[in-house]
Amino acid sequence: VQEVYVLQHSYALQNGCDETKLLGVFSSEDKAQQAIEMYRTLPGFCEHPQDFHLDKYLVDETCWTEGFCTIP
């Protein structure tokens, strides 16, 4: 089973909305951590250094199987 690591950067804006960026999909956690260290030196990202999110996924596996609902 192949694993990948999905790196995103997400933080709340002043208007209450979230700003999320997909930064990469990596073959190992170490490579993803190296990318985080590089991103932390860049404008914008260095102002939000704790807002990186790294998640492990299995290739060809479904992740969200319970559906969803929208609450107005």
Secondary structure, DSSP 8 states (H G I E B T S, - for coil): --EEEEEEEEEE-TTS-EEEEEEEEESSHHHHHHHHHHHTTSTTGGGSTT-EEEEEEETT-----S------
